[in-house]
Amino acid sequence: MSKHRQNNMSKEEKIKKNVEDEKKVDTTNVEKNEVDNTEDTTAKDEDSQKEANSQKSEQEIKDPLELANAKIDELKDKYLRAVAEFDNYRKRTIKEKAELILNGSERTISAVLPILDDMERALANSDKTEDPKVLKEGMDLIFQKFGKVLEGLGLKKIDTTDKDFDTDFHEAIAMIPGMGEDKKGKVLDCVQAGYTLNDKVIRHAKVAVGQ
């Protein structure tokens, strides 16, 4: 009975020992795997660092002439692009300017056309009457209408009445002496009216000036 118990105890101890041995083996394997993983990571990091250093070394020892040529090619590309954009802008501007010159008078012509219609009607009706007063009234109406149309386009008549002679607006075609000191340098008469268009003189007034 005692011997059988000893045998049973021995078996239990053996089993326990085997279990402990297996645990030790597993722990050793885990530690070994961790060490292997650490070594792999360290090796990869070292390889990456070596590759980066190699690329850096290649960049540092790259021929300066090649670097200069690459920079020249880059600047040349930018220059060609800028030239192409400017050329397109220049062509577009020339086209717009040509269209403006060609059609710039359209607004003026459109505004004057009603005056042309009035003149045609006046000429057609002039054969129906011999009263000069009626004809004059018709011409006055057309003239006033024409003046308003021109004012709407920016045209203004240069005022010369009792004005001092001003070369910016007047052109002296005659000097009249003996008119007194108060008339000296004054506009005495306007031979031909002058006009400004949007405040720019397009024709000077031709005047006689006191001397």
Contacts in CASP RR format, 6 or more apart in sequence:
PFRMAT RR
TARGET T0000
AUTHOR 0000-0000-0000
METHOD contacts of the structure
MODEL  1
MSKHRQNNMSKEEKIKKNVEDEKKVDTTNVEKNEVDNTEDTTAKDEDSQK
EANSQKSEQEIKDPLELANAKIDELKDKYLRAVAEFDNYRKRTIKEKAEL
ILNGSERTISAVLPILDDMERALANSDKTEDPKVLKEGMDLIFQKFGKVL
EGLGLKKIDTTDKDFDTDFHEAIAMIPGMGEDKKGKVLDCVQAGYTLNDK
VIRHAKVAVGQ
107 153 0 8 1.000
108 153 0 8 1.000
111 149 0 8 1.000
111 152 0 8 1.000
111 153 0 8 1.000
112 146 0 8 1.000
112 149 0 8 1.000
114 145 0 8 1.000
114 149 0 8 1.000
115 142 0 8 1.000
115 145 0 8 1.000
115 146 0 8 1.000
115 149 0 8 1.000
118 141 0 8 1.000
118 142 0 8 1.000
118 145 0 8 1.000
119 142 0 8 1.000
122 135 0 8 1.000
122 138 0 8 1.000
122 139 0 8 1.000
122 142 0 8 1.000
126 135 0 8 1.000
129 135 0 8 1.000
147 155 0 8 1.000
153 197 0 8 1.000
154 197 0 8 1.000
154 198 0 8 1.000
155 195 0 8 1.000
155 196 0 8 1.000
155 197 0 8 1.000
156 195 0 8 1.000
156 196 0 8 1.000
156 197 0 8 1.000
157 193 0 8 1.000
157 194 0 8 1.000
157 195 0 8 1.000
158 169 0 8 1.000
158 170 0 8 1.000
158 193 0 8 1.000
158 194 0 8 1.000
158 195 0 8 1.000
158 196 0 8 1.000
158 201 0 8 1.000
158 204 0 8 1.000
158 205 0 8 1.000
160 170 0 8 1.000
160 187 0 8 1.000
160 190 0 8 1.000
160 193 0 8 1.000
160 205 0 8 1.000
160 207 0 8 1.000
161 187 0 8 1.000
162 186 0 8 1.000
162 187 0 8 1.000
163 170 0 8 1.000
163 186 0 8 1.000
163 187 0 8 1.000
164 185 0 8 1.000
164 186 0 8 1.000
164 187 0 8 1.000
165 172 0 8 1.000
165 185 0 8 1.000
165 186 0 8 1.000
165 187 0 8 1.000
165 207 0 8 1.000
165 209 0 8 1.000
168 201 0 8 1.000
169 194 0 8 1.000
169 196 0 8 1.000
169 201 0 8 1.000
169 204 0 8 1.000
169 205 0 8 1.000
170 187 0 8 1.000
170 204 0 8 1.000
170 205 0 8 1.000
170 206 0 8 1.000
170 207 0 8 1.000
170 209 0 8 1.000
171 204 0 8 1.000
171 205 0 8 1.000
171 206 0 8 1.000
171 207 0 8 1.000
172 207 0 8 1.000
172 208 0 8 1.000
172 209 0 8 1.000
173 191 0 8 1.000
173 206 0 8 1.000
173 207 0 8 1.000
173 208 0 8 1.000
174 191 0 8 1.000
174 208 0 8 1.000
174 209 0 8 1.000
175 208 0 8 1.000
175 209 0 8 1.000
175 210 0 8 1.000
175 211 0 8 1.000
176 188 0 8 1.000
176 208 0 8 1.000
176 209 0 8 1.000
176 210 0 8 1.000
176 211 0 8 1.000
177 210 0 8 1.000
177 211 0 8 1.000
178 210 0 8 1.000
178 211 0 8 1.000
179 188 0 8 1.000
179 210 0 8 1.000
179 211 0 8 1.000
183 210 0 8 1.000
184 210 0 8 1.000
184 211 0 8 1.000
185 209 0 8 1.000
185 210 0 8 1.000
185 211 0 8 1.000
186 209 0 8 1.000
186 210 0 8 1.000
187 205 0 8 1.000
187 207 0 8 1.000
187 208 0 8 1.000
187 209 0 8 1.000
188 207 0 8 1.000
188 208 0 8 1.000
188 209 0 8 1.000
188 210 0 8 1.000
189 207 0 8 1.000
189 208 0 8 1.000
190 205 0 8 1.000
190 206 0 8 1.000
190 207 0 8 1.000
191 206 0 8 1.000
191 207 0 8 1.000
191 208 0 8 1.000
192 205 0 8 1.000
192 206 0 8 1.000
193 203 0 8 1.000
193 205 0 8 1.000
194 201 0 8 1.000
194 203 0 8 1.000
194 204 0 8 1.000
194 205 0 8 1.000
194 206 0 8 1.000
195 201 0 8 1.000
195 202 0 8 1.000
195 203 0 8 1.000
196 202 0 8 1.000
END
